[in-house]
Amino acid sequence: MLEYPLRADFSLIKAERGDRWGNLVYRKTARNFGPIMASAARVTVATVHEVAELGSLDPEAIVTPGLLVGRVVPIARTVTRPVGVRPV
């Protein structure tokens, strides 16, 4: 029995840092499924907290190469609080 893999049209992934070419570096558990989803989709949109200069990312730290990423969108980091907790 042969099961063919599912292909996605779009994947939305979140990375810690990236450059304009689409090379991505992840933080913590985002590293588990980000690269897999980037390779499984036809178009990958990556949101990054920090856009790095070209060539400033360590090549050994890059997990997802820019070849797999279609768009890079910078997103500001926000501070969140647990539900039900009131500000002091």
NORBELQUI-V816587 format. One record per run of one state. SS is the DSSP state (H for helix, E for strand, - for the rest). FROM is the first residue (numbers start at 1). LEN is the number of residues. Records with the same first field share a line. If there is no record, write none. Layout:
# NORBELQUI-V816587
SS: FROM-LEN + FROM-LEN
This chain:
# NORBELQUI-V816587
-: 1-7 + 20-4 + 26-4 + 53-11 + 65-1 + 69-2 + 75-14
E: 8-12 + 24-2 + 41-12 + 64-1 + 71-4
H: 30-11 + 66-3
